Amino acid sequence: MDNTSVDNMVVYPNPATVQLNVEYRAEKNTLVTLSLINTMGNHVLQNKYTFRKG
């Protein structure tokens, strides 16, 4: 998934305070890097996840 492909992703709530939920439906088995960036432009979190199709 590139930086502009978000049709199959849902992120909520917005704004988030303590917990953020990310739902992603993979079209195939894939490795996804999730980066969270705060309003100051600082990387808060970066993790890699393996998603299975579906």
N, CA, C and O atoms as a CHARMM CRD file, in Angstrom:
* protein
*
  216
    1    1 MET  N      0.84500  -1.17500   0.00000 PROA 1      0.00000
    2    1 MET  CA     0.00000   0.00000   0.00000 PROA 1      0.00000
    3    1 MET  C      0.88800   1.23400   0.00000 PROA 1      0.00000
    4    1 MET  O      1.81300   1.34000   0.80500 PROA 1      0.00000
    5    2 ASP  N      0.61100   2.15400  -0.89100 PROA 2      0.00000
    6    2 ASP  CA     1.38000   3.39200  -0.89100 PROA 2      0.00000
    7    2 ASP  C      0.70200   4.42700   0.00600 PROA 2      0.00000
    8    2 ASP  O     -0.33900   4.15500   0.60400 PROA 2      0.00000
    9    3 ASN  N      1.29100   5.59600   0.09200 PROA 3      0.00000
   10    3 ASN  CA     0.79200   6.61600   1.01500 PROA 3      0.00000
   11    3 ASN  C     -0.57900   7.17300   0.64600 PROA 3      0.00000
   12    3 ASN  O     -1.22100   7.82100   1.47300 PROA 3      0.00000
   13    4 THR  N     -1.03900   6.93200  -0.57700 PROA 4      0.00000
   14    4 THR  CA    -2.32100   7.49500  -0.98900 PROA 4      0.00000
   15    4 THR  C     -3.44000   6.46600  -1.04200 PROA 4      0.00000
   16    4 THR  O     -4.58700   6.84200  -1.28400 PROA 4      0.00000
   17    5 SER  N     -3.16000   5.18800  -0.82600 PROA 5      0.00000
   18    5 SER  CA    -4.17800   4.13600  -0.89500 PROA 5      0.00000
   19    5 SER  C     -4.82800   3.94600   0.46500 PROA 5      0.00000
   20    5 SER  O     -4.32100   3.20300   1.30600 PROA 5      0.00000
   21    6 VAL  N     -5.94200   4.61400   0.67700 PROA 6      0.00000
   22    6 VAL  CA    -6.61900   4.50800   1.96500 PROA 6      0.00000
   23    6 VAL  C     -8.07500   4.08300   1.82800 PROA 6      0.00000
   24    6 VAL  O     -8.84000   4.19100   2.78600 PROA 6      0.00000
   25    7 ASP  N     -8.47000   3.60100   0.65100 PROA 7      0.00000
   26    7 ASP  CA    -9.85500   3.18800   0.43500 PROA 7      0.00000
   27    7 ASP  C    -10.27000   2.03700   1.33700 PROA 7      0.00000
   28    7 ASP  O    -11.44600   1.91900   1.68100 PROA 7      0.00000
   29    8 ASN  N     -9.32800   1.18600   1.72500 PROA 8      0.00000
   30    8 ASN  CA    -9.64800   0.00800   2.52200 PROA 8      0.00000
   31    8 ASN  C     -9.16500   0.14800   3.96700 PROA 8      0.00000
   32    8 ASN  O     -8.86800  -0.84900   4.62600 PROA 8      0.00000
   33    9 MET  N     -9.09000   1.39000   4.45600 PROA 9      0.00000
   34    9 MET  CA    -8.64500   1.63300   5.82600 PROA 9      0.00000
   35    9 MET  C     -9.62100   2.56000   6.54400 PROA 9      0.00000
   36    9 MET  O    -10.15100   3.50600   5.96200 PROA 9      0.00000
   37   10 VAL  N     -9.84600   2.26000   7.83400 PROA 10     0.00000
   38   10 VAL  CA   -10.67300   3.11100   8.69000 PROA 10     0.00000
   39   10 VAL  C     -9.86300   3.41100   9.94300 PROA 10     0.00000
   40   10 VAL  O     -9.32400   2.49800  10.56900 PROA 10     0.00000
   41   11 VAL  N     -9.77600   4.68500  10.31000 PROA 11     0.00000
   42   11 VAL  CA    -9.05600   5.11000  11.51500 PROA 11     0.00000
   43   11 VAL  C    -10.03300   5.91000  12.37200 PROA 11     0.00000
   44   11 VAL  O    -10.66700   6.84800  11.89100 PROA 11     0.00000
   45   12 TYR  N    -10.14800   5.53400  13.64400 PROA 12     0.00000
   46   12 TYR  CA   -11.09200   6.22100  14.53500 PROA 12     0.00000
   47   12 TYR  C    -10.65200   6.04500  15.97700 PROA 12     0.00000
   48   12 TYR  O     -9.90000   5.11000  16.25200 PROA 12     0.00000
   49   13 PRO  N    -11.07300   6.87900  16.90900 PROA 13     0.00000
   50   13 PRO  CA   -11.82000   8.12400  16.72100 PROA 13     0.00000
   51   13 PRO  C    -10.89200   9.24000  16.25300 PROA 13     0.00000
   52   13 PRO  O     -9.66800   9.12800  16.33500 PROA 13     0.00000
   53   14 ASN  N    -11.48700  10.29200  15.77400 PROA 14     0.00000
   54   14 ASN  CA   -10.71700  11.45100  15.34900 PROA 14     0.00000
   55   14 ASN  C    -11.41600  12.68400  15.91900 PROA 14     0.00000
   56   14 ASN  O    -12.54100  12.98200  15.51900 PROA 14     0.00000
   57   15 PRO  N    -10.79100  13.39300  16.82300 PROA 15     0.00000
   58   15 PRO  CA    -9.42300  13.18600  17.31400 PROA 15     0.00000
   59   15 PRO  C     -9.35100  12.05900  18.34300 PROA 15     0.00000
   60   15 PRO  O    -10.34000  11.72300  18.99300 PROA 15     0.00000
   61   16 ALA  N     -8.16800  11.49200  18.47000 PROA 16     0.00000
   62   16 ALA  CA    -7.91900  10.43700  19.46100 PROA 16     0.00000
   63   16 ALA  C     -7.17600  11.04000  20.64400 PROA 16     0.00000
   64   16 ALA  O     -6.35600  11.94400  20.47900 PROA 16     0.00000
   65   17 THR  N     -7.46500  10.53700  21.83000 PROA 17     0.00000
   66   17 THR  CA    -6.76300  11.02200  23.01700 PROA 17     0.00000
   67   17 THR  C     -5.89200   9.94000  23.63100 PROA 17     0.00000
   68   17 THR  O     -4.70500  10.16700  23.86500 PROA 17     0.00000
   69   18 VAL  N     -6.45300   8.77200  23.89500 PROA 18     0.00000
   70   18 VAL  CA    -5.71100   7.69100  24.54000 PROA 18     0.00000
   71   18 VAL  C     -5.54200   6.49500  23.61100 PROA 18     0.00000
   72   18 VAL  O     -4.47300   5.88700  23.57000 PROA 18     0.00000
   73   19 GLN  N     -6.58200   6.15900  22.87200 PROA 19     0.00000
   74   19 GLN  CA    -6.56900   4.96400  22.03200 PROA 19     0.00000
   75   19 GLN  C     -6.97700   5.32100  20.61100 PROA 19     0.00000
   76   19 GLN  O     -7.89400   6.11300  20.39200 PROA 19     0.00000
   77   20 LEU  N     -6.28200   4.72300  19.64900 PROA 20     0.00000
   78   20 LEU  CA    -6.58200   4.91200  18.23800 PROA 20     0.00000
   79   20 LEU  C     -6.81400   3.54600  17.61500 PROA 20     0.00000
   80   20 LEU  O     -6.01900   2.63000  17.82500 PROA 20     0.00000
   81   21 ASN  N     -7.87600   3.39500  16.86500 PROA 21     0.00000
   82   21 ASN  CA    -8.19700   2.13400  16.20000 PROA 21     0.00000
   83   21 ASN  C     -7.93100   2.26500  14.71000 PROA 21     0.00000
   84   21 ASN  O     -8.30500   3.25600  14.08300 PROA 21     0.00000
   85   22 VAL  N     -7.27800   1.24800  14.15200 PROA 22     0.00000
   86   22 VAL  CA    -7.00900   1.20300  12.71800 PROA 22     0.00000
   87   22 VAL  C     -7.53100  -0.12100  12.19000 PROA 22     0.00000
   88   22 VAL  O     -7.12900  -1.18400  12.66500 PROA 22     0.00000
   89   23 GLU  N     -8.42200  -0.06500  11.21200 PROA 23     0.00000
   90   23 GLU  CA    -8.93000  -1.26400  10.55200 PROA 23     0.00000
   91   23 GLU  C     -8.46700  -1.22000   9.10400 PROA 23     0.00000
   92   23 GLU  O     -8.62400  -0.20800   8.42100 PROA 23     0.00000
   93   24 TYR  N     -7.89400  -2.33000   8.64200 PROA 24     0.00000
   94   24 TYR  CA    -7.36500  -2.39000   7.28100 PROA 24     0.00000
   95   24 TYR  C     -7.73600  -3.72000   6.66200 PROA 24     0.00000
   96   24 TYR  O     -7.48800  -4.76600   7.26200 PROA 24     0.00000
   97   25 ARG  N     -8.31700  -3.70900   5.49200 PROA 25     0.00000
   98   25 ARG  CA    -8.68200  -4.92700   4.77800 PROA 25     0.00000
   99   25 ARG  C     -7.66000  -5.13600   3.66200 PROA 25     0.00000
  100   25 ARG  O     -7.60900  -4.37400   2.69600 PROA 25     0.00000
  101   26 ALA  N     -6.85100  -6.17900   3.81100 PROA 26     0.00000
  102   26 ALA  CA    -5.79300  -6.46400   2.84300 PROA 26     0.00000
  103   26 ALA  C     -6.34200  -7.23800   1.65600 PROA 26     0.00000
  104   26 ALA  O     -7.12500  -8.17200   1.82600 PROA 26     0.00000
  105   27 GLU  N     -5.93400  -6.85100   0.45800 PROA 27     0.00000
  106   27 GLU  CA    -6.33800  -7.55400  -0.75500 PROA 27     0.00000
  107   27 GLU  C     -5.49800  -8.80600  -0.97200 PROA 27     0.00000
  108   27 GLU  O     -5.89700  -9.70300  -1.71400 PROA 27     0.00000
  109   28 LYS  N     -4.33600  -8.86900  -0.32500 PROA 28     0.00000
  110   28 LYS  CA    -3.45600 -10.03500  -0.37700 PROA 28     0.00000
  111   28 LYS  C     -2.59500 -10.01700   0.87300 PROA 28     0.00000
  112   28 LYS  O     -2.54800  -9.00600   1.57400 PROA 28     0.00000
  113   29 ASN  N     -1.91800 -11.10800   1.16300 PROA 29     0.00000
  114   29 ASN  CA    -1.00200 -11.13100   2.29800 PROA 29     0.00000
  115   29 ASN  C      0.07700 -10.08300   2.05800 PROA 29     0.00000
  116   29 ASN  O      0.68600 -10.04700   0.98800 PROA 29     0.00000
  117   30 THR  N      0.31100  -9.23700   3.04300 PROA 30     0.00000
  118   30 THR  CA     1.24300  -8.13700   2.83300 PROA 30     0.00000
  119   30 THR  C      1.84500  -7.65300   4.14600 PROA 30     0.00000
  120   30 THR  O      1.26000  -7.83800   5.21300 PROA 30     0.00000
  121   31 LEU  N      3.00400  -7.04100   4.06000 PROA 31     0.00000
  122   31 LEU  CA     3.65900  -6.41100   5.20200 PROA 31     0.00000
  123   31 LEU  C      3.32900  -4.92300   5.15400 PROA 31     0.00000
  124   31 LEU  O      3.56000  -4.26300   4.14100 PROA 31     0.00000
  125   32 VAL  N      2.78900  -4.40100   6.24700 PROA 32     0.00000
  126   32 VAL  CA     2.37300  -3.00000   6.31300 PROA 32     0.00000
  127   32 VAL  C      3.18500  -2.29000   7.38200 PROA 32     0.00000
  128   32 VAL  O      3.34000  -2.80300   8.49000 PROA 32     0.00000
  129   33 THR  N      3.70200  -1.12300   7.05900 PROA 33     0.00000
  130   33 THR  CA     4.37000  -0.27300   8.03800 PROA 33     0.00000
  131   33 THR  C      3.39700   0.83200   8.42900 PROA 33     0.00000
  132   33 THR  O      2.94700   1.60600   7.58400 PROA 33     0.00000
  133   34 LEU  N      3.07900   0.89600   9.71500 PROA 34     0.00000
  134   34 LEU  CA     2.16600   1.91000  10.23600 PROA 34     0.00000
  135   34 LEU  C      2.98500   2.97200  10.95500 PROA 34     0.00000
  136   34 LEU  O      3.71200   2.67000  11.90100 PROA 34     0.00000
  137   35 SER  N      2.86500   4.20800  10.50600 PROA 35     0.00000
  138   35 SER  CA     3.56700   5.32800  11.13500 PROA 35     0.00000
  139   35 SER  C      2.54400   6.31500  11.66800 PROA 35     0.00000
  140   35 SER  O      1.62100   6.70700  10.95400 PROA 35     0.00000
  141   36 LEU  N      2.70400   6.71300  12.91300 PROA 36     0.00000
  142   36 LEU  CA     1.85600   7.74800  13.50400 PROA 36     0.00000
  143   36 LEU  C      2.69900   9.00200  13.68200 PROA 36     0.00000
  144   36 LEU  O      3.79100   8.96100  14.24700 PROA 36     0.00000
  145   37 ILE  N      2.17400  10.10700  13.19300 PROA 37     0.00000
  146   37 ILE  CA     2.88700  11.38200  13.24100 PROA 37     0.00000
  147   37 ILE  C      1.97900  12.39200  13.92600 PROA 37     0.00000
  148   37 ILE  O      0.81700  12.53900  13.54800 PROA 37     0.00000
  149   38 ASN  N      2.50500  13.09300  14.93800 PROA 38     0.00000
  150   38 ASN  CA     1.67400  14.05700  15.66400 PROA 38     0.00000
  151   38 ASN  C      1.54800  15.36800  14.89000 PROA 38     0.00000
  152   38 ASN  O      2.13300  15.52600  13.81800 PROA 38     0.00000
  153   39 THR  N      0.78700  16.29400  15.43900 PROA 39     0.00000
  154   39 THR  CA     0.53300  17.56300  14.75600 PROA 39     0.00000
  155   39 THR  C      1.77300  18.43900  14.63800 PROA 39     0.00000
  156   39 THR  O      1.78600  19.39900  13.86700 PROA 39     0.00000
  157   40 MET  N      2.81300  18.11400  15.39500 PROA 40     0.00000
  158   40 MET  CA     4.07700  18.84700  15.30400 PROA 40     0.00000
  159   40 MET  C      4.99400  18.25500  14.23300 PROA 40     0.00000
  160   40 MET  O      6.07300  18.78700  13.97500 PROA 40     0.00000
  161   41 GLY  N      4.56100  17.14300  13.60400 PROA 41     0.00000
  162   41 GLY  CA     5.36100  16.50100  12.57100 PROA 41     0.00000
  163   41 GLY  C      6.34700  15.48200  13.10400 PROA 41     0.00000
  164   41 GLY  O      7.20300  15.00100  12.36200 PROA 41     0.00000
  165   42 ASN  N      6.23800  15.14300  14.39400 PROA 42     0.00000
  166   42 ASN  CA     7.14400  14.16900  15.00300 PROA 42     0.00000
  167   42 ASN  C      6.57700  12.76400  14.88600 PROA 42     0.00000
  168   42 ASN  O      5.38000  12.55300  15.08000 PROA 42     0.00000
  169   43 HSD  N      7.45300  11.78800  14.56300 PROA 43     0.00000
  170   43 HSD  CA     7.02900  10.39000  14.54300 PROA 43     0.00000
  171   43 HSD  C      6.80200   9.92900  15.97900 PROA 43     0.00000
  172   43 HSD  O      7.70900   9.99300  16.81000 PROA 43     0.00000
  173   44 VAL  N      5.59600   9.46800  16.26400 PROA 44     0.00000
  174   44 VAL  CA     5.23300   8.99600  17.59400 PROA 44     0.00000
  175   44 VAL  C      5.41100   7.48600  17.67900 PROA 44     0.00000
  176   44 VAL  O      5.78900   6.95700  18.72500 PROA 44     0.00000
  177   45 LEU  N      5.13800   6.79800  16.58200 PROA 45     0.00000
  178   45 LEU  CA     5.17200   5.34000  16.56500 PROA 45     0.00000
  179   45 LEU  C      5.41200   4.87200  15.14200 PROA 45     0.00000
  180   45 LEU  O      4.89800   5.45800  14.18900 PROA 45     0.00000
  181   46 GLN  N      6.20000   3.80900  15.00400 PROA 46     0.00000
  182   46 GLN  CA     6.34300   3.16100  13.70600 PROA 46     0.00000
  183   46 GLN  C      6.52400   1.67500  13.95200 PROA 46     0.00000
  184   46 GLN  O      7.49400   1.25500  14.58200 PROA 46     0.00000
  185   47 ASN  N      5.58900   0.88300  13.45200 PROA 47     0.00000
  186   47 ASN  CA     5.62600  -0.57500  13.61100 PROA 47     0.00000
  187   47 ASN  C      5.30100  -1.23700  12.28900 PROA 47     0.00000
  188   47 ASN  O      4.62500  -0.65900  11.43800 PROA 47     0.00000
  189   48 LYS  N      5.79400  -2.46800  12.12300 PROA 48     0.00000
  190   48 LYS  CA     5.47600  -3.27100  10.94400 PROA 48     0.00000
  191   48 LYS  C      4.54200  -4.39000  11.36300 PROA 48     0.00000
  192   48 LYS  O      4.72900  -5.01700  12.40700 PROA 48     0.00000
  193   49 TYR  N      3.52900  -4.63400  10.53300 PROA 49     0.00000
  194   49 TYR  CA     2.53800  -5.66900  10.79200 PROA 49     0.00000
  195   49 TYR  C      2.36900  -6.51700   9.54300 PROA 49     0.00000
  196   49 TYR  O      2.42600  -6.00900   8.42300 PROA 49     0.00000
  197   50 THR  N      2.16000  -7.81300   9.74100 PROA 50     0.00000
  198   50 THR  CA     1.83900  -8.69900   8.63700 PROA 50     0.00000
  199   50 THR  C      0.33000  -8.87500   8.59800 PROA 50     0.00000
  200   50 THR  O     -0.27500  -9.32100   9.57300 PROA 50     0.00000
  201   51 PHE  N     -0.27100  -8.52700   7.47800 PROA 51     0.00000
  202   51 PHE  CA    -1.71000  -8.66000   7.29200 PROA 51     0.00000
  203   51 PHE  C     -1.98900  -9.82000   6.35600 PROA 51     0.00000
  204   51 PHE  O     -1.30000 -10.00700   5.35400 PROA 51     0.00000
  205   52 ARG  N     -3.00300 -10.59100   6.69300 PROA 52     0.00000
  206   52 ARG  CA    -3.46000 -11.67000   5.82500 PROA 52     0.00000
  207   52 ARG  C     -4.62900 -11.16800   4.99500 PROA 52     0.00000
  208   52 ARG  O     -5.37100 -10.28500   5.42400 PROA 52     0.00000
  209   53 LYS  N     -4.78700 -11.72400   3.82600 PROA 53     0.00000
  210   53 LYS  CA    -5.87600 -11.33600   2.93400 PROA 53     0.00000
  211   53 LYS  C     -7.21700 -11.43000   3.65500 PROA 53     0.00000
  212   53 LYS  O     -7.51100 -12.41200   4.33700 PROA 53     0.00000
  213   54 GLY  N     -8.02800 -10.37300   3.48400 PROA 54     0.00000
  214   54 GLY  CA    -9.38300 -10.39300   4.05400 PROA 54     0.00000
  215   54 GLY  C     -9.59000  -9.52600   5.21000 PROA 54     0.00000
  216   54 GLY  O    -10.69200  -9.47600   5.75500 PROA 54     0.00000
